[in-house]
């Protein structure tokens, strides 16, 4: 399984430097939904990292779908919105509370 990162160039730069290969840069919310749909079709993506503000800008049904999916597990980072509970996401993906 691989990690995929979706966001603008400011958000993805650190992940690029960390060696993550699946980087999908978007230029605003018009790019976001089609890019997400393409990433969700890739079977090798196990973890999807997205900026919290980008996640909040998605249509509600899309956010609910991402939240309920086990693979890929969506992790939202940064921004002013609510932070994603990483512990709950790991529990959802693995099926066991590792903490």
N, C-alpha and C positions, 0 to 999 in steps of 0.2 A: 504494500500500500504506500501511496505517496501523499505528500502534502501539497495542496494547491493554494495559492494566494491570489485574491482578487482585490483590486483597488487602484487608486491613482498612483502615479510614480513616487510621490512622497511616502506613501504607505508601504509600497512594495520594495523600496530600495534596501531596507535593512534585511528583509528576507532573502533578497538576491545576494547580498553580501554574506549571509549565513549559508549559502550554498543550495537554497531551494531552487529547483529547476522549473517547476510548473508555476510560472508567474503570468498572470493575466491582467494587463493594465487596462483600465477603463478611463474614459474621459467624460465623466458625468453620468447621470442616472439613465440617459437614453441607451448607453452602452451596457449598463449593468445587467439587465434581465437577459438579453441574448447571450452575453458572456457566461452568466450563471447557468443557463440552460445547456450550453455547450460543455461546460465543466461537469455538470451532473450526469451527462451521457458517458463520460469517461469512466470505465470500470476500475482503473487502477488508482483513482483518487479516493483516499480513505479519510482525510482530514481537509476541510475547507476553511481557510482563514479569510475573514472579511472585516472591514472596518465597521464599527458599530453604527456610525452615521449612515453608511451605505446600506446596511441591513435595515435600518429604520426607514429608509426611503423606498424600500420595496413595497409592492402591494401586499395587503394583509394576508391574502391567501397564500402567496409565495413564502412569506415569513413563517406561516403556520406549517407549510409543507417542509421547509428547511428544518424547523424545530422538531418535527416528528420523525424525520429521516434518521436512520441509524448509520447508514453509509452513504455518502460521507458525513462525518460528524462536523457540524458547523460551529466554528468558534469565532465570536465577534470580539474584537479588541479595539481599544481606544475610543475616542469620541466622547460626547457629552451625554449620550443615552445610557440606558441601564446596561450594566455589564453582564455578560453571559456568565452563568455559574459553571465554571469549568468542571467542578466536581460532579455536577449533575450530568453534564455532557459525557464525561468519562464513564459514569455509571450506566448511562443509556447505551453507549457504544459497546462496552465490555459486558454489561449485565450484572456486574458486581461492584459494590462500593469498595474501592481500593484504599480508601483512607481509613 
